[in-house]
Amino acid sequence: MGKPKKPRKKEHYYRAAKAKGYRARSAYKLKQIAKKHKLLSDVDCVLDLCSSPGGWTQVLRELDSTIEIVAVDLNPMQPIERVTFIQGDIMSPETVDKIRKMTRGSVDLVVSDCAPKVTGNWELDVARQLSLAEAALRIGLDLLRSGGRVLTKVFQGSGFQEFLQSARSEFESVRLLKPDASRKTSAEIYLLATGPLKKSNGNEG
Ligand SMILES: C[S@@+](CC[C@H](N)C(=O)[O-])C[C@H]1O[C@@H](n2cnc3c(N)ncnc32)[C@H](O)[C@@H]1O
């Protein structure tokens, strides 16, 4: 028998999430990004897209007990204190209308950890994930107050560079983030876009 192997990062965060009662190990990705980039400073209302099972929502609530949180997912989600949950498809106009109603048309931060049901066909999975990331940016452009931010997961594959270009043309600043909790070998990366340049609904402030 050789030397015992160091626990892999994936297992480390999986165990830590279990021990802390987080519903998903991805909770640590948001925790790390939120801390480093002061994600919740000056934020009163957050929209959490693709929130189920609720790890990110738990982190948002833990980091700030007073912010308003609206969470959305195709799948059901176990309730979290003072979180409004909408079950729906973020690509559908009906769901976006519900979001608009629940947030009164203005949010300070949109977070999106969207991932499609994996088919095993890499090209298809990447294309579907990209559509979800595009939807998150679109919803951000629609609902964000000026100076607001969108954090969205995106897979680095076909179409990624075009997505990045388009985000850069629509926001004042765009950064790419890879939190320690995200495996180095994973194609996922997080895009943080600040300050929407165009407002499709005329919201200000
Ligand atoms: C990686 S999980 C999100 C994990 C979540 N951030 C957490 O910490 O618990 C991806 C989620 O995206 C959701 N999803 C995928 N496509 C969607 C869509 N079109 N509309 C809403 N949710 C969607 C899935 O149902 C799944 O719950």
The ligand as an ORCA input file, in Angstrom:
! r2SCAN-3c Opt
* xyz 0 1
  C     -25.817     23.291    -10.388
  S     -27.527     23.336    -10.025
  C     -27.640     24.802     -9.033
  C     -27.131     24.583     -7.635
  C     -27.485     25.750     -6.714
  N     -26.751     26.950     -7.062
  C     -27.161     25.391     -5.275
  O     -26.198     25.936     -4.728
  O     -27.882     24.586     -4.698
  C     -28.218     23.843    -11.541
  C     -29.698     24.106    -11.485
  O     -30.092     24.697    -12.720
  C     -31.473     24.445    -12.873
  N     -31.929     24.775    -14.220
  C     -31.470     24.281    -15.383
  N     -32.129     24.827    -16.421
  C     -33.026     25.718    -15.903
  C     -33.980     26.591    -16.463
  N     -34.163     26.681    -17.803
  N     -34.737     27.346    -15.632
  C     -34.570     27.267    -14.292
  N     -33.675     26.447    -13.697
  C     -32.912     25.673    -14.483
  C     -31.548     22.961    -12.535
  O     -32.864     22.581    -12.228
  C     -30.574     22.861    -11.338
  O     -31.284     22.908    -10.128
*
